[in-house]
Amino acid sequence: MKKFRKLIPALCMLLVSALFVGTSTYAWFSMNTTVTATNMQVTAKSNATYLLIDTKDNSTSKETSAITKETNAAAATVYPCAYTETEIASDTDNTNKIDAKTWYTANNKNGNHATDAVLGRKTIALGNGDYMQKSEFWLTLSKDSEPASNKTLSIAFEKAAGDDAAISTAVFVGDAQEPILLNDTTTQGTATVSLTSATSVKVTVYTYIDGTSDNVNSDYFNAAATANKLQGTVKLTFDLGI
């Protein structure tokens, strides 16, 4: 009898709780504005028979490869940041130009302005813990699986209704140099991967607060009606279509 199998997506659940703290009115990236991610819980789970996910290299530890993984990351305090695909021109004083494909932050030099132009930009390094929370996962196939060569790995972003649009993720699959940016607007991404039962692919996820989001200003976070609203749950679904 011919055997059939269905590969069910692996699920990576990122639970993010964050709070902005500020007493003055500034635009996004104010040096006096911080976001606190407390008790961040990162859950990765898969109900697949063949696709495995783990928080360590599971190609060498099949006995610990699982369909459900959960870690509790330490609390983090981060500033907002953003990634730009294109060059951002200098400010009027010919400073703070940001090159294309760069992570950056900024500080509004003008007090009591919640939505005006942002000044004082500066680049930041990928993985800077002051600006983003890092999580790592490995994908592999169980020992009875056929190799999957040059397959499309689909990644879907989803957050709960009412969660703030500023909660975003940057996903790096394998040795990719550029991120797959997933957020409230762009919810789908893909990467090409090759998997066997003896190899794994590392997936690095950076969760961050997108400073270009409309709500990232101290007026929003200091208002009683919206206090503590920058929080939410992000689910990343990895689907290897075999």
C-alpha positions in Angstrom: 0.0 0.0 0.0 1.4 3.3 -1.0 2.1 5.6 1.9 1.2 9.3 2.0 2.1 12.0 4.4 1.2 15.5 5.0 3.6 18.0 6.4 1.9 20.3 8.9 3.4 23.7 9.5 5.7 24.3 12.5 4.5 27.1 14.7 6.7 29.6 16.5 4.9 31.7 19.1 6.4 34.9 20.3 4.6 36.4 23.3 5.6 40.0 23.8 4.6 42.3 26.7 5.9 45.8 26.5 5.4 49.2 28.1 6.6 52.7 27.2 7.6 54.9 30.0 7.8 58.7 29.6 6.6 61.9 31.1 7.3 64.4 28.4 5.9 64.7 24.9 8.4 63.6 22.2 8.2 61.9 18.8 9.3 58.4 18.4 12.9 57.5 19.4 12.9 60.1 22.2 15.9 59.4 24.4 13.5 59.8 27.3 11.1 57.1 26.1 11.8 53.4 26.7 9.9 50.2 26.1 10.0 47.4 28.5 9.5 43.8 27.5 8.7 41.9 30.6 8.6 38.2 31.0 8.8 37.6 27.3 7.9 34.1 26.5 9.0 32.5 23.3 7.1 29.3 22.3 7.9 27.3 19.3 5.7 24.3 18.5 5.0 22.0 15.7 2.4 19.3 15.3 4.1 17.9 12.2 5.2 14.3 12.0 8.2 15.1 9.9 9.2 18.8 10.5 10.9 19.3 13.9 11.7 22.5 15.7 13.9 23.1 18.6 15.8 25.9 20.5 19.1 24.2 19.8 20.7 22.4 16.8 18.3 19.5 16.6 20.2 17.7 13.7 22.6 16.3 16.4 20.0 15.8 19.1 17.1 14.0 17.6 16.1 12.5 20.9 15.4 16.0 22.2 13.8 17.3 19.0 10.2 18.1 19.8 7.0 19.3 18.4 6.7 21.9 21.2 9.4 24.1 22.6 9.1 26.8 25.1 11.6 29.2 26.6 11.3 32.1 29.0 13.6 34.9 27.9 14.9 37.4 30.5 13.1 40.7 30.7 14.4 43.4 28.4 14.2 47.1 28.0 14.5 48.3 24.5 14.3 51.5 22.5 12.4 51.7 19.2 14.2 51.0 16.0 13.6 50.5 12.3 15.1 49.0 9.1 15.2 51.0 5.9 15.5 49.5 2.5 16.4 52.8 0.9 18.8 55.6 1.8 17.5 58.3 4.2 18.8 61.7 3.3 20.7 63.9 5.7 18.9 66.3 8.1 18.9 69.9 7.2 22.3 70.3 9.0 23.8 67.6 6.7 24.1 65.0 9.4 22.5 61.7 10.2 22.3 60.2 6.7 21.2 56.5 6.9 22.4 54.1 4.2 20.1 51.7 2.5 19.5 48.3 4.2 20.4 49.6 7.6 19.0 49.4 11.1 18.7 52.8 12.8 17.2 54.7 15.7 16.6 58.4 16.2 15.9 61.0 18.8 13.7 64.1 18.3 15.7 67.1 19.5 12.5 69.2 19.8 10.7 68.9 23.1 6.9 68.9 23.2 6.5 67.7 19.6 4.8 64.3 19.3 4.5 63.9 15.6 6.9 66.3 13.8 9.9 65.3 11.8 12.4 63.0 13.5 15.9 64.3 13.9 19.1 62.9 15.3 19.2 59.5 13.5 22.0 57.0 14.1 22.7 53.5 12.8 22.6 50.5 15.2 24.0 47.0 14.8 21.7 44.1 14.2 21.2 42.2 17.4 21.8 45.2 19.7 20.0 44.1 22.8 19.0 47.7 23.6 16.8 47.7 20.6 15.6 44.2 19.8 14.9 40.8 21.5 16.6 37.8 19.8 15.3 34.3 19.6 16.8 31.3 17.8 15.3 28.1 16.4 16.4 25.2 14.3 14.4 23.3 11.8 15.1 19.8 10.7 13.4 16.6 9.4 12.8 13.4 11.4 15.0 10.5 10.7 12.4 8.8 8.5 11.9 11.7 6.2 13.0 12.1 2.6 15.4 15.0 1.9 13.7 18.3 1.1 16.0 20.1 -1.4 15.5 23.7 -2.4 12.0 23.9 -1.0 10.0 27.0 -0.3 9.6 27.8 3.4 6.6 30.0 3.9 6.5 32.2 7.0 3.2 33.8 8.1 2.9 36.6 10.7 -0.1 36.9 12.9 -1.0 38.9 16.0 -4.0 39.0 18.1 -6.8 41.5 17.3 -6.2 44.8 19.1 -2.4 44.3 19.5 -0.4 47.3 18.6 0.9 47.6 15.0 4.4 48.6 16.2 5.2 45.0 17.4 7.3 43.6 14.5 9.7 40.8 13.7 12.7 40.4 11.4 13.4 36.8 10.4 16.7 35.5 9.1 16.6 32.0 7.7 20.0 30.2 7.4 22.8 32.4 6.4 20.6 35.1 4.8 22.1 38.6 5.0 18.8 40.5 4.7 15.8 40.1 6.9 12.3 39.0 6.1 10.4 41.8 7.7 7.0 40.8 9.0 4.5 43.1 10.7 0.9 44.3 10.7 1.2 45.3 7.0 3.4 42.6 5.6 2.3 39.3 7.0 3.8 36.8 4.6 7.4 35.9 3.6 9.3 33.1 2.0 12.8 31.6 2.0 14.4 28.7 0.1 15.7 25.9 2.3 17.2 22.4 2.0 16.6 20.0 4.9 17.5 16.4 5.6 17.3 14.2 8.7 21.0 14.9 9.3 21.1 18.7 8.8 19.2 21.6 10.2 18.5 25.2 9.3 18.8 28.0 11.8 16.1 30.6 12.1 16.9 33.8 13.9 14.0 36.0 15.0 14.4 39.6 16.2 11.3 41.1 17.9 11.3 44.9 18.0 9.2 48.0 18.4 8.9 49.7 15.0 9.6 53.4 15.7 7.9 54.4 12.4 4.6 53.2 13.7 2.0 55.9 14.3 1.5 55.1 17.9 5.1 55.3 19.0 5.1 58.7 20.7 4.8 59.7 24.3 1.4 61.3 23.8 -0.1 57.9 23.1 1.7 56.1 25.9 1.0 58.8 28.6 -2.7 59.0 27.8 -4.8 57.2 30.3 -7.0 55.6 27.6 -4.1 54.0 25.9 -1.7 53.3 28.8 0.2 50.1 28.5 -1.2 49.4 25.1 2.0 48.5 23.3 1.8 44.8 23.9 0.7 41.7 22.0 1.2 38.2 20.9 2.9 37.3 17.6 2.6 33.9 16.0 5.0 32.9 13.2 3.9 29.9 11.2 6.6 28.0 9.3 5.2 25.9 6.4 7.4 23.6 4.4 5.2 22.7 1.4 6.2 19.1 0.6 
